[in-house]
Amino acid sequence: YPPELFRDIFAYSDVGRDSSLVEIGVGTGKATTPFLEAGCQVRGVELGDKLSAFAAEKFRAYENFAIHCGDFMEFPLEDASVDLVYSATAFHWLPQEAAYGKIRSCLKPGGTLAIFRIHAFPNRMNDPTNAANRQVYDRLRPNDRRIVEFSEDDCAPTLKALRAQGFRDVEARLYRRVRPLLTEAYIGLLGTYSDHAVLEPGLKRRFEEEMRDAIDAAGGFINIYDTVALYLA
């Protein structure tokens, strides 16, 4: 995640050493280190047992980190006890209304919720690497849905939901970057997407083979145009 995203979270929330934080969906800990290095007390909640073990090992040197393996909705939190709840590309898996309510209850007065997510876009047709990607999708996984890059307008539903759930000073910030991925790294990224994982095995194999050939022919890499959306409340 972009360094400026974390700077904006710190500036908005005013958290620092010994602040009480809860991270929803630690995963491999890509969003955890900046808060630990700032001296925050981070309690991470991770549903996957292997990911929980990975995070525990990764951050074993930090006395200000604790990991809980389980469902955030069942994680015990005292009312008005947390300075910042944050979630990096994981919040969308939760039952939204119930999750907002649980977070609102556990935050201290003036506490902050920060939700952020990467919206990857490999479909700019003026980029030859993206055109190669699109051709494989159109041939093997056609979709009538119009493919557009994430924009400010797409933030509106989340902002509306936050206000409806009683949060105030709600805002969204976008960060853009280009992320080049080598062929095999891109195939690996596709494998993390749920719609790819559930493909019929024969189609999945053929799709990956043809995608590999297409990206290799375009230069052996693909440019991913990322928009990272941050919601603060």
C-alpha positions as CSV (number, residue, x, y, z in Angstrom):
1,Y,0.0,0.0,0.0
2,P,1.2,3.6,-0.7
3,P,3.2,5.2,2.1
4,E,1.0,8.4,1.7
5,L,-2.1,6.3,2.6
6,F,-0.6,5.5,6.0
7,R,0.5,9.1,6.5
8,D,-3.1,10.2,5.8
9,I,-4.5,7.7,8.3
10,F,-2.1,8.8,11.0
11,A,-2.9,12.5,10.4
12,Y,-6.7,11.9,10.4
13,S,-6.8,9.7,13.4
14,D,-3.9,11.1,15.5
15,V,-3.0,7.6,16.7
16,G,0.5,6.9,17.8
17,R,2.5,5.1,20.5
18,D,0.4,2.9,22.7
19,S,-2.8,3.7,20.8
20,S,-5.2,0.7,20.7
21,L,-5.7,-0.7,17.2
22,V,-7.6,-3.6,15.7
23,E,-6.8,-4.9,12.2
24,I,-9.5,-6.8,10.5
25,G,-8.1,-9.5,8.1
26,V,-4.4,-9.3,8.7
27,G,-3.6,-11.7,5.8
28,T,0.2,-11.6,5.2
29,G,0.5,-8.4,7.1
30,K,1.0,-6.0,4.2
31,A,-0.8,-3.2,6.1
32,T,0.4,-4.0,9.6
33,T,4.1,-2.9,9.8
34,P,3.6,1.0,9.7
35,F,1.3,0.8,12.7
36,L,3.7,-1.5,14.6
37,E,6.7,0.7,13.9
38,A,4.7,3.7,15.2
39,G,4.4,1.9,18.5
40,C,0.7,1.3,18.3
41,Q,-0.7,-1.7,20.2
42,V,-2.2,-3.8,17.3
43,R,-4.6,-6.7,17.8
44,G,-5.0,-8.5,14.5
45,V,-7.9,-10.7,13.6
46,E,-7.4,-13.3,10.9
47,L,-9.9,-16.0,9.9
48,G,-7.3,-18.3,8.2
49,D,-5.2,-20.5,10.6
50,K,-2.3,-20.6,8.2
51,L,-2.3,-16.9,7.6
52,S,-2.6,-16.3,11.4
53,A,0.5,-18.5,11.9
54,F,2.3,-16.7,9.2
55,A,1.5,-13.3,10.7
56,A,2.5,-14.5,14.2
57,E,5.9,-15.6,12.9
58,K,6.4,-12.5,10.7
59,F,5.8,-10.1,13.6
60,R,7.2,-12.2,16.4
61,A,9.8,-9.5,17.2
62,Y,7.1,-6.9,18.0
63,E,5.8,-7.0,21.5
64,N,3.0,-4.6,20.5
65,F,1.4,-7.2,18.2
66,A,-1.1,-9.9,19.0
67,I,-3.0,-12.2,16.5
68,H,-6.3,-13.8,17.0
69,C,-7.4,-16.6,14.7
70,G,-11.1,-16.4,14.1
71,D,-14.1,-14.4,12.8
72,F,-14.0,-10.7,13.6
73,M,-17.8,-10.8,14.3
74,E,-17.1,-13.2,17.1
75,F,-14.0,-11.4,18.4
76,P,-14.7,-9.9,21.9
77,L,-14.2,-6.1,22.1
78,E,-15.1,-3.9,25.0
79,D,-17.2,-0.8,24.3
80,A,-15.3,2.4,23.7
81,S,-11.9,0.7,24.0
82,V,-10.3,1.1,20.6
83,D,-8.7,4.2,18.9
84,L,-8.6,2.9,15.4
85,V,-10.1,-0.1,13.5
86,Y,-8.7,-0.6,10.1
87,S,-9.1,-3.2,7.3
88,A,-7.0,-3.6,4.2
89,T,-8.8,-5.3,1.2
90,A,-10.8,-7.5,3.6
91,F,-13.8,-5.5,4.9
92,H,-16.0,-6.5,2.0
93,W,-16.2,-10.1,3.2
94,L,-18.0,-9.0,6.4
95,P,-21.8,-8.7,6.9
96,Q,-21.7,-4.9,6.4
97,E,-24.4,-3.5,8.7
98,A,-23.5,-5.8,11.6
99,A,-19.8,-5.1,11.2
100,Y,-20.3,-1.3,11.2
101,G,-22.3,-1.6,14.3
102,K,-19.7,-3.7,16.1
103,I,-17.0,-1.2,15.1
104,R,-19.0,1.8,16.1
105,S,-19.5,0.3,19.6
106,C,-15.9,-0.6,20.2
107,L,-14.4,2.7,19.1
108,K,-13.7,5.4,21.7
109,P,-15.4,8.8,21.3
110,G,-13.6,10.4,18.4
111,G,-12.1,7.0,17.3
112,T,-11.5,6.2,13.7
113,L,-12.5,3.6,11.1
114,A,-10.2,3.2,8.1
115,I,-11.1,0.9,5.3
116,F,-8.9,0.6,2.2
117,R,-8.8,-1.6,-0.9
118,I,-6.8,-2.0,-4.1
119,H,-8.8,-1.9,-7.3
120,A,-6.5,-3.4,-9.9
121,F,-7.2,-2.5,-13.6
122,P,-5.3,-4.3,-16.4
123,N,-7.6,-3.1,-19.2
124,R,-6.2,0.1,-20.6
125,M,-6.4,-0.6,-24.3
126,N,-3.7,1.9,-25.2
127,D,-1.3,-0.3,-23.3
128,P,-0.1,-3.3,-25.4
129,T,0.3,-5.5,-22.3
130,N,-3.3,-4.7,-21.2
131,A,-4.6,-5.3,-24.7
132,A,-3.0,-8.8,-24.7
133,N,-4.7,-9.5,-21.4
134,R,-8.1,-8.3,-22.6
135,Q,-7.9,-10.5,-25.8
136,V,-7.6,-13.6,-23.7
137,Y,-10.5,-12.6,-21.4
138,D,-12.7,-11.8,-24.4
139,R,-12.0,-15.1,-26.1
140,L,-12.2,-17.4,-23.1
141,R,-14.2,-15.5,-20.4
142,P,-16.4,-13.0,-22.3
143,N,-18.5,-10.6,-20.2
144,D,-21.1,-8.1,-21.3
145,R,-20.4,-5.8,-18.4
146,R,-18.7,-2.6,-19.3
147,I,-15.2,-2.6,-17.9
148,V,-14.2,0.8,-16.4
149,E,-11.4,2.0,-14.1
150,F,-12.3,2.8,-10.5
151,S,-13.1,6.5,-10.0
152,E,-14.2,9.0,-7.4
153,D,-17.9,8.2,-8.3
154,D,-17.4,4.6,-7.2
155,C,-16.7,5.8,-3.6
156,A,-20.2,7.1,-3.2
157,P,-21.9,3.9,-1.9
158,T,-19.4,3.3,0.9
159,L,-19.5,6.9,1.9
160,K,-23.3,6.8,2.0
161,A,-23.2,3.5,4.1
162,L,-20.8,5.0,6.6
163,R,-23.0,8.1,7.1
164,A,-26.1,5.9,7.4
165,Q,-24.4,3.9,10.1
166,G,-23.8,6.9,12.2
167,F,-20.2,7.8,11.3
168,R,-19.2,11.4,10.8
169,D,-16.4,13.4,9.1
170,V,-16.6,10.7,6.4
171,E,-14.2,11.1,3.5
172,A,-12.6,9.1,0.7
173,R,-9.1,9.4,-0.8
174,L,-7.7,7.8,-3.9
175,Y,-4.1,6.9,-4.7
176,R,-3.0,5.8,-8.1
177,R,0.0,3.9,-9.3
178,V,1.3,1.6,-12.0
179,R,2.5,-1.9,-10.9
180,P,4.4,-3.9,-13.5
181,L,4.1,-7.7,-13.0
182,L,6.1,-10.4,-14.7
183,T,4.1,-13.1,-16.5
184,E,4.3,-15.7,-13.7
185,A,3.5,-13.0,-11.0
186,Y,0.4,-12.0,-12.9
187,I,-0.7,-15.7,-13.3
188,G,-0.2,-16.0,-9.5
189,L,-2.3,-12.9,-8.9
190,L,-5.1,-14.2,-11.0
191,G,-5.1,-17.4,-8.9
192,T,-6.0,-15.3,-5.8
193,Y,-9.2,-14.1,-7.3
194,S,-12.3,-16.1,-6.3
195,D,-13.9,-16.0,-9.8
196,H,-10.7,-17.5,-11.2
197,A,-10.4,-20.1,-8.5
198,V,-13.9,-21.5,-9.2
199,L,-13.4,-22.0,-12.9
200,E,-13.9,-25.5,-14.4
201,P,-10.4,-27.1,-14.2
202,G,-10.0,-27.5,-17.9
203,L,-11.0,-23.9,-18.7
204,K,-8.8,-22.6,-15.8
205,R,-5.8,-24.5,-17.2
206,R,-6.4,-23.3,-20.8
207,F,-7.0,-19.7,-19.6
208,E,-3.7,-19.6,-17.7
209,E,-1.8,-21.2,-20.6
210,E,-3.1,-18.7,-23.2
211,M,-2.7,-15.8,-20.8
212,R,0.9,-16.8,-20.2
213,D,1.6,-17.0,-23.9
214,A,-0.1,-13.6,-24.5
215,I,1.8,-11.7,-21.8
216,D,5.1,-13.3,-22.9
217,A,4.4,-12.2,-26.4
218,A,3.7,-8.7,-25.2
219,G,7.1,-8.4,-23.5
220,G,6.9,-10.8,-20.5
221,F,5.1,-8.4,-18.2
222,I,1.8,-6.6,-17.7
223,N,1.2,-3.1,-16.3
224,I,-1.5,-3.1,-13.6
225,Y,-3.1,0.3,-13.1
226,D,-4.0,0.3,-9.4
227,T,-6.4,2.7,-7.6
228,V,-6.2,2.3,-3.9
229,A,-9.3,3.7,-2.2
230,L,-9.2,4.8,1.4
231,Y,-12.3,5.6,3.5
232,L,-11.9,7.4,6.7
233,A,-14.7,8.0,9.3
